[in-house]
Structures are given as C-alpha cells and as structure tokens.
Amino acid sequence: MATDAIDWAAIEADPRFQILHRRKTRFLAALMLLSVGYFFLLPVSAAWYPEFFRIRIAGAINVGIVFALSEFAMAWAVAALYLLRANREFDRLTADIQREIMAQRRSRRDA
C-alpha cells in the first residue's frame, strides 16, 4: 500500500508543476488586482466625482447605477477569462503531470 502513495514532494519539485504554479499564480494575481481595482473604482470615483455619477442616462437611471451594475459584468468577465485560460493552458499542463504520475503509480504497482 505504501508504494501506491503519491509522492507530493516529487510533484512539487517537478519543473512542469513549478511552471504551472508560477503561471497560474501570476494570472490569478493579475485578475485579482484587476477586479479589486475595478471594485474600488466605484466608491473612490463616486466620492471624488459625485456630479459625474449623478448624470442621468434614462429616467431615474444614472451613471452611478450603471457603473454599480457593471460590477456584475466585471465579475462574469473575470470568471470567463479564468475559464478560458484554465481550459487552454492550466488543464493541459495539469493533465500532462497527472498522466506521468499515474504511469509511475501503475509501474510501481506492477513491479
């Protein structure tokens, strides 16, 4: 049973895993900065430029309401960007690493 255990230290030391982790961390940090920056843009802008946020677009709908609702669109855009990148790059790298690990486990089990 001990030969069937996953060697997590070996996975962490694998250069492909390190590349995957580095790319994913950089991408997620950029997405986080983008979304947090956009989120805080609303209250900061509303505090500094209240007259801009009072401009009426249609009826009772003003720039402030539209900007606030755009936060939802931004959240969906961030999720879509992550999904696209994960499907194109991260999942492929993960599958490569996983295939090798499974092959090593099978060879140990068969030996």
C-alpha distances in whole Angstrom, upper triangle without the diagonal:
4,5,5,7,11,13,16,18,18,19,22,23,23,27,27,25,28,31,29,29,32,34,33,34,37,38,37,39,42,42,41,44,46,46,46,49,51,50,52,55,56,57,58,60,62,63,64,66,66,69,67,65,68,69,69,68,69,70,68,65,65,63,61,60,59,57,55,54,53,51,49,49,48,45,44,45,43,40,41,41,37,37,38,37,33,34,35,33,31,29,29,28,25,24,25,22,20,20,19,16,15,16,14,11,13,14,11,9,12,13
4,5,5,9,10,13,15,15,17,19,20,21,25,25,23,25,28,27,27,30,32,31,32,35,36,35,37,40,40,40,43,45,44,45,48,49,49,51,53,55,56,57,59,60,61,63,64,65,68,66,64,67,68,69,67,68,70,68,65,65,63,61,60,59,57,55,54,53,50,48,49,47,44,44,45,42,39,41,40,37,36,38,36,33,33,35,33,30,28,29,27,24,24,24,21,19,20,18,15,15,16,14,11,13,14,10,10,14,13
4,6,8,9,13,15,14,15,18,19,19,23,23,22,24,27,26,26,29,31,30,31,35,35,35,37,40,40,40,43,45,44,45,48,49,49,51,53,55,56,57,59,61,62,63,65,66,68,66,64,67,68,69,67,68,70,68,65,65,63,61,60,59,57,55,54,53,50,48,49,47,44,44,44,41,39,40,39,36,35,37,35,31,32,33,31,28,27,27,25,22,22,21,18,17,17,15,12,12,13,10,8,10,10,7,7,10,10
4,7,9,12,15,14,15,18,19,19,22,22,20,23,26,24,25,28,29,28,30,33,33,33,35,38,37,38,41,42,42,43,46,47,47,49,51,53,54,55,57,58,59,61,62,63,66,63,61,64,65,66,64,65,67,65,62,62,60,58,57,56,54,52,51,50,47,45,46,44,41,41,41,39,36,37,37,33,32,34,32,29,29,31,29,26,24,24,23,20,19,19,17,14,15,14,11,10,12,10,6,8,10,7,7,11,11
4,6,9,12,12,12,15,16,17,21,20,18,21,24,22,22,25,27,26,27,30,31,30,32,35,35,35,38,40,39,40,43,44,44,46,48,50,51,52,54,55,56,58,59,60,63,61,59,62,63,63,62,63,65,63,60,60,57,55,54,53,51,50,49,48,45,43,44,42,39,39,39,36,34,35,35,31,31,32,31,27,28,29,27,24,23,23,22,19,19,19,16,14,15,14,11,11,13,11,8,11,13,10,10,14,15
4,6,9,9,9,11,13,13,17,17,14,17,20,19,18,22,23,22,23,27,27,27,29,32,31,32,34,36,36,37,40,41,41,43,45,47,48,49,51,52,54,55,56,57,60,58,56,59,60,61,59,60,62,60,57,57,54,53,52,51,48,47,46,45,42,40,41,39,36,36,36,33,31,32,32,28,28,29,27,24,25,26,24,21,20,20,18,15,16,16,12,11,13,12,8,9,12,10,8,11,13,11,12,16,16
4,6,5,7,9,10,11,15,15,13,15,18,18,17,20,22,22,22,26,27,26,28,31,31,31,34,36,36,37,39,41,41,43,45,47,48,48,51,52,53,54,56,57,60,58,56,59,60,61,60,61,63,61,58,57,55,53,52,51,49,47,47,45,42,41,42,39,37,37,37,34,32,33,32,28,28,30,27,24,26,27,24,21,20,21,18,16,17,16,12,12,14,12,9,11,13,10,10,13,14,12,14,17,17
4,5,5,6,9,10,13,14,11,13,16,15,14,17,19,19,19,22,23,23,24,27,28,28,30,32,32,33,36,37,37,39,41,43,44,45,47,49,50,51,52,54,56,54,52,56,57,58,56,58,60,58,54,54,51,49,49,48,45,44,44,42,39,38,38,36,33,34,34,30,29,30,29,26,26,27,25,22,24,25,22,19,19,19,16,14,16,16,12,12,15,13,10,13,15,13,13,16,17,16,17,21,21
4,5,5,6,9,12,13,11,12,15,15,14,17,19,19,19,22,24,24,25,28,29,28,31,33,33,34,36,38,38,39,42,44,45,45,47,49,50,51,53,54,57,55,53,57,58,59,58,59,61,59,56,55,53,51,50,49,47,45,45,43,40,40,40,38,35,36,35,32,31,32,31,27,28,29,26,24,26,26,23,20,21,21,18,16,18,17,13,14,17,15,12,15,17,14,15,19,19,17,19,22,22
4,5,5,6,10,11,10,11,14,15,14,17,19,19,20,22,24,24,26,28,29,30,32,34,34,35,37,39,40,41,43,45,47,47,49,51,52,53,54,56,58,56,54,58,59,60,58,60,62,60,57,56,54,52,52,50,48,47,46,44,42,41,41,38,36,36,36,32,31,32,31,27,28,29,26,23,25,25,22,19,19,19,16,15,16,15,11,12,14,12,10,13,14,12,13,16,16,15,18,20,20
4,5,5,9,9,7,9,12,11,11,14,16,16,17,20,21,21,23,25,26,26,29,31,31,32,34,36,36,38,40,42,44,44,46,48,49,50,51,53,55,53,51,55,56,57,55,57,59,57,54,53,50,49,48,47,44,43,43,41,38,37,37,35,32,32,32,29,27,28,27,24,24,25,22,19,21,21,18,15,16,16,13,11,13,12,8,9,12,10,8,12,13,12,13,16,17,16,18,21,21
4,6,8,9,6,7,10,10,9,12,14,14,15,17,19,19,20,23,24,24,26,29,29,30,32,34,34,36,38,40,41,41,43,46,46,47,49,50,53,51,49,53,54,55,53,55,57,55,52,51,48,47,47,45,43,42,41,39,36,36,36,33,31,32,31,28,27,28,26,23,24,25,22,19,22,22,18,16,17,17,14,12,15,14,11,12,15,14,12,15,17,15,16,20,20,20,22,25,25
4,6,9,7,7,10,12,11,13,16,16,16,19,21,21,22,25,26,27,28,31,32,32,34,36,37,38,40,43,44,44,45,48,49,49,51,53,55,53,52,55,56,57,56,58,60,58,55,54,51,49,49,48,45,44,44,42,39,39,39,36,34,34,33,30,29,30,28,25,26,27,24,22,24,23,20,17,19,19,15,14,17,15,12,14,16,14,13,17,18,15,17,20,20,20,22,25,24
4,5,5,6,9,10,11,12,14,15,16,18,20,21,22,24,26,27,28,30,31,32,34,36,37,38,40,43,44,44,46,48,49,50,51,53,55,53,51,55,56,57,55,57,59,58,54,53,50,49,49,47,45,44,44,41,39,38,38,35,33,33,32,29,28,29,27,24,24,25,21,20,21,21,17,15,16,15,12,12,14,12,9,12,13,11,11,15,15,14,16,19,19,19,21,23,23
4,5,5,6,9,10,10,12,14,15,16,18,20,21,22,24,25,27,28,30,31,33,34,36,37,39,41,43,42,44,47,48,48,49,51,54,51,50,53,54,55,53,56,58,57,53,52,49,48,48,46,43,43,42,40,38,37,37,34,32,32,31,28,27,28,25,23,24,23,20,19,20,19,16,14,16,15,11,12,14,12,10,14,15,13,14,17,18,17,19,22,22,22,25,26,26
4,5,5,6,9,10,11,12,14,15,16,18,20,21,22,24,26,27,28,30,31,33,34,36,37,40,42,41,43,45,47,47,48,50,52,49,48,52,52,53,51,53,56,54,51,50,47,46,46,44,41,41,40,38,35,35,34,31,30,30,28,25,25,25,22,20,20,20,17,15,17,16,12,11,12,11,7,9,11,9,7,11,12,11,12,15,16,16,18,21,21,22,24,26,26
4,5,5,6,8,10,10,12,14,15,16,18,20,21,22,24,25,26,28,30,31,32,34,35,38,39,39,41,43,45,45,46,48,51,48,46,50,51,52,50,52,54,53,49,48,45,44,44,42,39,39,38,36,34,33,32,30,28,28,27,24,23,24,21,18,19,20,16,14,16,16,13,10,12,12,8,8,11,10,7,10,13,12,12,15,16,16,18,20,21,21,24,26,26
4,5,5,6,9,10,10,12,14,15,16,18,20,21,22,24,25,26,28,30,31,32,34,37,38,38,39,42,43,43,45,47,49,46,45,49,50,51,49,52,54,52,49,47,44,43,43,42,39,38,38,36,33,33,32,30,28,28,27,24,23,24,22,19,20,21,17,16,18,18,14,12,14,14,11,11,14,13,11,14,16,15,15,19,20,19,21,24,24,24,27,29,29
4,5,5,6,8,10,11,12,14,15,17,18,20,21,23,24,26,27,28,30,31,33,35,37,37,38,41,42,42,43,45,48,45,44,47,48,49,47,50,52,51,47,46,43,42,42,40,37,37,37,34,32,32,31,28,27,27,25,22,22,22,19,17,19,18,15,14,16,15,11,10,13,12,9,11,14,12,11,15,17,16,17,20,21,21,23,25,26,26,29,30,31
4,6,5,6,8,10,11,12,14,15,16,18,20,21,22,24,25,27,28,30,31,34,36,36,37,39,41,41,42,44,46,43,42,46,46,47,45,47,50,48,45,44,41,40,39,38,35,35,34,32,29,29,28,25,24,24,22,19,19,19,17,14,15,15,12,11,13,12,9,7,9,10,7,8,11,11,10,12,15,15,15,18,20,20,21,24,25,26,28,30,30
4,6,5,6,9,10,10,12,14,15,16,18,20,21,22,24,25,26,28,30,32,34,34,35,38,39,39,40,42,45,42,41,44,45,46,45,47,49,47,44,43,40,38,38,37,34,33,33,31,28,28,28,25,23,24,22,19,19,20,17,14,16,17,13,12,15,15,12,9,12,13,10,10,14,14,12,14,17,17,17,20,22,21,23,25,26,27,29,31,32
4,6,5,6,9,10,11,12,14,15,16,18,20,21,22,24,25,27,28,31,32,32,34,36,37,37,39,41,43,41,40,43,44,45,44,46,49,47,43,42,39,38,38,36,33,33,33,30,28,28,28,24,23,24,22,19,19,20,17,15,17,18,14,13,17,16,12,11,14,15,12,13,17,16,15,17,20,20,20,23,25,24,26,29,29,30,32,34,35
4,5,5,6,9,10,11,12,14,15,17,18,20,21,23,24,26,27,30,31,31,32,35,36,36,37,39,42,39,38,41,42,43,41,44,46,45,41,40,37,36,36,34,31,31,31,28,26,26,25,22,21,21,19,16,17,17,14,12,14,14,10,11,14,13,9,8,12,13,11,12,15,15,15,17,20,20,21,23,25,25,27,29,30,31,33,35,36
4,6,5,6,8,10,10,12,14,15,16,18,20,21,22,24,25,28,30,30,31,33,35,35,36,38,40,37,36,40,40,41,40,42,44,43,39,38,35,34,34,32,29,29,28,26,24,23,23,20,18,19,17,14,14,15,12,10,12,13,9,9,12,12,9,7,11,12,11,11,15,16,15,17,20,20,20,23,25,25,26,29,30,31,32,34,36
4,5,5,6,9,10,10,12,14,15,16,18,20,21,22,24,26,28,28,29,32,33,33,35,36,39,36,35,39,39,41,40,42,44,42,39,37,34,33,33,32,29,28,28,26,23,24,23,20,19,20,18,15,15,17,14,12,15,16,12,12,16,16,13,11,14,16,14,14,18,19,17,19,22,23,22,25,27,27,28,31,32,32,34,36,37
4,6,5,6,9,10,11,12,14,15,16,18,20,21,22,25,27,26,28,30,31,31,33,35,37,34,34,37,38,39,38,41,43,41,38,36,33,32,32,30,27,27,28,25,23,23,23,19,18,20,18,14,16,17,14,12,15,15,12,13,16,16,13,12,16,17,15,16,20,20,20,22,25,25,25,28,30,30,31,34,35,35,37,39,40
4,5,5,6,9,10,11,12,14,15,17,18,20,21,24,26,25,26,29,31,31,32,33,36,33,32,35,36,37,35,38,40,39,35,34,31,30,30,28,25,25,25,22,20,20,19,16,15,16,14,11,12,13,10,8,12,12,9,10,14,13,11,11,14,16,15,16,19,20,20,21,24,25,25,27,30,30,31,34,35,36,37,39,41
4,5,5,6,9,10,10,12,14,15,16,18,20,22,24,24,25,27,29,29,30,32,35,32,30,34,35,36,35,37,39,37,34,32,29,28,28,27,24,23,23,21,18,18,18,15,13,15,13,10,11,13,10,8,11,13,10,11,14,15,13,12,15,17,16,16,20,21,20,22,25,26,26,28,30,31,31,34,35,36,37,40,41
4,5,5,6,9,10,10,12,14,15,16,18,21,22,22,23,26,27,27,29,30,33,31,29,33,34,35,34,37,39,37,34,32,29,27,28,27,23,23,24,21,18,19,19,16,15,17,15,12,13,16,13,11,15,16,14,14,18,18,16,15,18,20,19,19,23,24,23,25,28,28,28,30,33,33,34,36,38,38,40,42,43
4,5,5,6,9,10,10,12,14,15,16,19,21,21,22,24,26,26,27,29,31,28,27,31,32,33,32,35,37,35,32,30,27,26,26,25,21,22,22,19,17,18,17,14,14,16,13,10,13,14,11,11,14,15,13,14,18,18,16,16,19,21,20,21,24,25,25,26,29,30,30,32,35,35,36,38,40,40,42,44,45
4,5,5,6,8,10,10,12,14,15,17,20,20,21,23,25,25,26,28,30,27,26,29,30,31,30,32,34,33,29,28,25,23,24,22,19,19,19,16,14,15,14,11,10,12,10,7,9,11,9,8,12,13,11,13,16,17,16,15,18,20,20,20,23,25,25,26,29,30,30,32,34,35,36,38,40,40,42,44,45
4,5,5,6,8,10,10,12,14,16,18,18,19,22,23,24,25,26,29,27,25,29,30,31,30,32,34,32,29,27,25,23,23,22,19,18,19,17,14,15,15,12,10,13,12,9,11,14,12,11,14,16,15,15,19,20,19,17,20,23,22,22,25,27,26,27,31,32,31,33,36,36,37,39,41,41,42,45,46
4,6,5,6,8,10,10,12,15,16,16,17,20,21,21,23,24,27,25,23,27,28,30,29,32,34,32,29,27,23,22,23,22,18,18,19,17,14,16,16,12,12,15,14,11,14,16,14,14,17,18,17,18,22,22,21,20,23,25,24,25,28,29,29,30,33,34,34,36,39,39,39,42,44,44,45,48,49
4,6,5,6,9,10,10,13,15,15,16,18,20,20,21,23,25,22,21,25,26,27,26,29,31,29,26,24,21,20,20,19,15,16,17,14,12,14,13,9,10,13,11,9,12,14,12,12,16,17,16,18,21,21,20,20,23,25,25,25,28,30,30,31,34,35,35,37,39,40,41,43,45,45,47,49,50
4,5,5,6,9,10,12,14,14,15,17,19,20,21,22,24,22,20,24,25,26,25,27,29,27,24,22,19,18,18,17,14,13,14,12,9,11,11,7,7,10,10,7,10,13,12,12,15,17,16,18,21,22,21,21,23,26,26,26,29,31,30,31,34,36,35,37,40,40,41,43,45,45,46,49,51
4,5,5,6,8,10,12,12,14,16,17,18,19,21,24,21,20,23,25,26,26,28,30,28,25,23,20,18,19,18,15,14,15,13,10,13,14,10,10,14,13,11,14,16,15,15,19,20,20,21,24,25,24,23,26,28,28,28,31,33,32,33,36,37,37,39,42,42,42,45,47,47,48,51,52
4,5,5,6,9,11,10,11,14,15,16,17,19,21,19,18,22,23,25,24,27,29,27,24,22,18,17,18,17,14,14,16,13,11,14,14,11,12,15,14,12,16,18,16,17,20,21,21,22,25,26,25,25,28,30,30,30,33,35,34,35,38,40,39,41,44,44,45,47,49,49,51,53,54
4,6,5,7,10,10,10,13,15,15,16,17,19,17,15,19,20,22,21,24,26,24,20,18,15,14,15,14,10,10,12,10,8,11,11,8,10,13,12,11,14,16,15,17,20,21,20,22,25,26,26,25,28,30,30,31,33,35,35,36,39,41,40,42,45,45,46,48,50,51,51,54,56
4,5,6,8,9,11,12,14,15,16,17,19,17,15,19,20,22,21,24,25,23,20,18,15,13,14,13,10,9,11,10,7,10,11,9,10,13,13,12,15,17,17,18,20,22,22,23,26,27,27,26,29,32,32,31,34,36,36,37,40,41,41,42,45,46,46,48,51,51,51,54,56
4,5,6,6,8,10,11,12,14,15,18,16,15,18,20,22,22,25,26,24,21,19,16,13,15,15,12,11,14,13,10,14,15,12,13,17,17,16,18,21,20,21,24,25,25,26,29,30,30,29,31,34,34,34,37,39,38,39,42,44,43,45,48,48,48,51,53,53,54,57,58
4,6,5,6,8,10,10,11,13,15,13,12,16,17,19,20,23,24,22,19,16,13,11,14,13,10,10,13,11,10,14,15,12,14,17,17,16,19,21,20,22,25,26,25,27,30,31,31,30,33,35,35,35,38,40,40,41,44,45,45,47,49,50,50,53,55,55,56,59,60
4,6,5,6,8,10,10,11,13,12,9,13,15,17,17,20,21,19,16,13,11,8,10,11,7,7,10,10,9,12,14,12,14,17,17,17,20,22,22,23,26,27,27,29,31,32,33,32,34,37,37,37,40,42,42,43,46,47,47,48,51,52,52,54,57,57,57,60,62
4,6,5,6,9,10,10,13,13,10,13,16,18,19,22,23,20,18,15,13,10,12,13,10,9,13,13,12,15,17,16,17,20,20,20,22,25,25,26,28,30,30,31,34,35,35,34,37,39,39,39,42,44,44,44,48,49,48,50,53,53,53,56,58,58,59,62,63
4,5,5,6,8,10,13,12,11,15,17,20,21,24,25,22,20,17,14,12,15,16,12,12,16,15,14,18,19,17,19,22,22,21,24,26,25,27,29,31,31,32,35,36,35,35,37,40,40,40,43,45,44,45,48,50,49,51,54,54,54,57,59,59,60,63,64
4,5,5,5,7,10,9,8,12,13,16,18,21,22,20,17,14,11,9,13,13,10,11,15,14,14,17,18,17,19,22,21,21,24,26,25,27,30,31,31,33,35,36,36,36,38,41,41,41,44,46,45,47,49,51,51,52,55,56,56,58,60,61,62,64,66
4,6,5,5,8,8,6,9,12,14,16,19,20,17,15,12,10,7,11,12,10,10,14,14,14,18,19,18,20,23,23,23,26,27,27,29,31,33,33,35,37,38,38,38,40,43,43,43,46,48,48,48,51,53,52,54,57,58,58,60,62,62,63,66,68
4,6,6,10,10,9,12,15,17,20,22,23,20,19,15,14,11,14,16,14,14,17,18,17,21,22,21,22,26,26,25,28,30,30,31,34,35,35,37,39,40,40,40,42,45,45,45,48,50,49,50,53,54,54,56,59,59,59,62,64,64,65,67,69
4,6,9,9,10,12,14,18,20,23,24,22,20,16,14,13,16,17,15,16,19,19,19,22,23,22,24,27,26,26,29,31,30,32,35,36,36,38,40,41,41,40,43,45,45,46,49,50,50,51,54,55,55,57,59,60,60,63,65,65,66,69,70
4,5,6,7,9,11,14,16,20,21,19,17,13,11,10,14,15,13,15,18,18,18,22,22,21,24,26,26,26,29,31,30,32,35,35,36,38,40,41,41,41,43,46,46,46,49,51,51,52,55,56,56,58,60,61,61,64,66,66,67,70,71
4,5,5,6,9,12,15,18,18,16,15,11,10,9,12,14,13,14,17,17,18,21,22,22,24,27,26,27,30,31,31,33,36,36,37,39,41,42,42,42,44,47,47,48,50,52,52,53,56,58,57,59,62,62,62,65,67,67,68,71,72
4,5,5,7,10,13,16,17,15,14,11,10,10,13,14,14,15,18,19,20,23,24,23,26,28,28,29,32,33,33,35,37,38,39,41,43,43,44,44,47,49,49,50,52,54,55,55,58,60,60,61,64,65,65,67,69,70,71,73,75
4,5,6,9,11,15,16,15,13,9,7,8,11,12,11,13,16,16,17,20,21,20,23,25,25,26,29,30,30,32,34,35,36,38,40,40,41,41,43,46,46,47,49,51,52,53,55,57,57,58,61,62,62,64,67,67,68,70,72
4,6,8,10,13,14,12,10,7,5,4,8,9,8,10,13,13,15,18,18,18,21,23,23,24,27,28,28,30,32,33,34,36,38,39,40,40,42,44,45,45,48,50,50,51,53,55,55,56,59,60,60,62,65,65,66,68,70
4,6,9,12,12,10,9,6,6,7,9,11,11,13,15,16,18,20,21,21,24,26,26,27,30,31,31,34,35,36,38,39,41,42,43,43,45,48,48,49,51,53,53,54,57,59,58,60,62,64,64,66,68,69,69,72,73
4,6,9,11,10,9,5,6,8,10,11,12,14,15,16,18,21,21,22,24,26,26,28,30,31,31,34,35,36,37,39,41,42,43,43,45,47,48,49,51,53,54,54,57,59,59,60,63,64,64,66,69,69,70,72,74
4,6,7,7,6,4,6,9,10,10,12,14,15,16,19,20,20,22,25,26,26,28,30,31,32,34,35,36,38,40,41,42,43,44,45,48,49,49,51,54,54,55,57,59,59,60,63,64,64,66,69,70,70,72,74
4,7,8,6,5,7,10,10,9,12,14,14,14,18,19,18,20,23,24,24,26,28,28,29,32,33,33,35,38,38,39,41,42,43,45,47,47,49,51,52,53,55,57,57,58,61,62,63,64,67,68,68,70,72
4,6,5,7,10,12,11,11,14,15,15,16,19,20,20,22,24,25,25,28,30,29,31,34,34,35,37,39,40,41,43,43,44,47,48,49,50,53,54,54,56,59,59,59,62,64,64,65,68,69,69,71,74
4,5,8,11,13,12,12,16,17,16,18,21,22,22,24,26,27,28,30,32,32,34,36,37,38,40,42,42,44,45,46,47,49,51,51,53,55,56,56,58,61,61,61,64,66,66,67,70,71,71,73,75
4,6,10,11,9,11,14,14,14,17,19,20,21,23,25,25,27,29,30,31,33,35,36,37,39,40,41,43,45,45,46,48,50,50,51,54,55,55,57,60,59,60,63,64,64,66,69,69,69,72,74
4,7,8,6,7,11,11,11,13,16,17,17,19,21,22,23,25,27,27,29,31,32,33,35,37,38,39,41,41,42,45,46,46,48,51,51,51,54,56,56,57,60,61,61,63,65,66,66,69,71
4,5,6,6,9,10,11,12,15,17,17,19,21,22,23,25,27,27,28,31,32,33,35,36,38,39,40,40,42,45,46,46,48,50,51,51,54,56,56,57,60,61,61,63,65,66,66,69,71
4,6,5,6,8,10,10,13,15,15,16,19,20,20,22,24,25,26,28,30,30,32,34,35,36,38,38,39,42,43,43,45,48,48,49,51,53,53,54,57,58,59,60,63,64,64,66,68
4,5,5,6,9,10,11,14,15,15,17,19,20,21,23,25,25,27,29,30,31,33,35,36,37,37,39,41,42,42,45,47,47,48,50,52,52,53,56,57,57,59,62,62,63,65,67
4,5,5,6,8,10,12,13,14,16,18,19,20,22,23,25,27,28,29,31,32,34,35,36,36,38,41,42,41,43,46,46,47,49,51,51,52,55,56,56,58,61,61,61,64,66
4,5,5,6,9,10,11,12,15,16,16,18,20,21,22,24,26,27,28,30,31,33,34,34,35,38,39,39,41,44,45,45,47,50,49,50,53,55,54,56,59,60,60,62,64
4,5,5,7,10,10,10,13,15,15,16,19,20,20,22,24,25,26,28,30,31,32,32,34,36,37,37,40,42,43,43,46,48,47,49,51,53,53,55,57,58,58,61,63
4,5,6,8,10,10,12,14,15,16,18,19,21,22,24,25,27,28,30,31,32,32,33,36,37,37,39,42,42,42,45,47,46,48,50,52,51,53,56,56,57,59,61
4,5,6,7,9,10,12,13,15,16,17,19,21,22,23,25,26,28,29,31,31,32,35,36,36,38,40,41,41,43,46,45,46,49,50,50,52,55,55,55,58,60
4,5,5,6,9,10,10,12,14,15,16,18,20,21,22,24,25,27,28,28,29,32,33,33,35,38,38,39,41,43,43,44,47,48,48,50,53,54,54,56,58
4,5,5,6,9,10,11,12,14,15,17,18,20,21,22,24,26,27,26,28,31,32,31,34,36,36,37,39,41,41,42,45,46,46,48,51,51,52,54,56
4,5,5,6,9,10,11,12,14,16,17,18,20,21,23,24,26,25,26,29,30,30,32,35,35,35,38,40,40,40,43,45,44,46,49,50,50,52,54
4,5,5,6,9,10,10,12,14,15,16,18,20,21,22,24,24,25,28,29,29,31,34,34,34,37,39,39,40,43,44,44,46,48,49,50,52,54
4,5,5,6,9,10,10,12,14,15,16,18,20,21,22,22,24,26,27,27,30,32,32,33,35,37,37,39,41,43,43,45,47,48,48,51,53
4,5,5,6,9,10,11,12,14,16,16,18,20,21,20,22,25,26,25,27,30,30,30,33,35,35,36,39,40,40,42,44,45,45,48,50
4,5,5,6,9,10,10,12,14,15,16,18,20,19,20,23,25,24,26,29,29,29,32,34,34,35,38,39,39,41,43,44,44,47,49
4,5,5,6,9,10,10,12,14,15,16,18,18,19,22,23,24,25,28,29,29,31,34,34,35,37,39,39,41,43,44,45,47,49
4,5,5,6,9,10,11,12,14,15,16,16,18,20,21,21,24,26,26,27,29,31,31,33,35,36,37,39,41,42,42,45,47
4,5,5,6,9,10,10,12,14,15,15,16,19,20,19,21,24,25,25,27,29,29,30,33,34,34,36,39,39,40,42,44
4,5,5,6,9,10,10,12,14,14,15,18,19,19,21,23,25,25,27,29,30,30,33,35,35,36,39,40,40,42,44
4,5,5,6,8,10,11,12,12,14,16,18,18,20,22,23,24,26,28,29,30,32,34,34,36,38,39,40,42,44
4,5,5,6,8,10,10,10,11,14,15,15,17,20,20,21,23,25,25,27,29,31,31,33,35,36,37,39,41
4,6,5,6,8,10,10,10,13,15,14,16,19,20,20,22,24,25,25,28,30,30,31,34,35,35,37,39
4,6,5,6,8,10,10,12,14,15,16,18,20,20,22,24,25,26,28,30,31,32,34,36,36,38,40
4,5,5,6,7,9,10,12,13,15,16,18,19,20,22,23,25,26,28,29,31,32,34,35,37,38
4,6,5,5,6,8,10,10,12,14,15,15,18,20,20,21,24,25,26,27,30,31,32,33,35
4,6,6,6,7,10,10,11,13,15,15,17,19,21,21,23,25,26,27,29,31,31,33,35
4,7,7,7,9,11,12,13,15,16,17,19,21,22,23,25,27,28,29,31,32,34,36
4,6,5,6,9,10,11,13,14,16,17,19,20,22,23,25,26,28,29,31,32,34
4,5,5,6,9,10,11,12,14,16,17,18,20,21,22,24,26,27,28,30,32
4,6,5,6,9,10,10,12,14,15,16,18,20,21,22,24,25,26,28,30
4,5,5,6,9,10,11,13,14,15,17,19,20,21,23,25,26,27,29
4,5,5,6,9,10,11,13,14,16,17,19,20,22,23,25,26,27
4,5,5,6,9,10,11,12,14,15,16,18,20,21,22,24,26
4,5,5,6,9,10,10,12,14,15,16,18,20,21,22,24
4,5,5,7,9,10,11,13,14,16,17,19,20,21,23
4,6,5,6,9,10,11,12,14,16,17,18,20,21
4,5,5,6,9,10,10,12,14,15,16,18,20
4,5,5,6,9,10,11,12,14,15,16,18
4,5,5,6,9,10,11,12,14,15,16
4,5,5,6,9,10,11,12,14,15
4,5,5,6,9,10,10,12,14
4,5,5,6,9,10,10,12
4,5,5,6,9,10,11
4,5,5,6,9,10
4,5,5,6,9
4,5,5,6
4,5,5
4,6
4
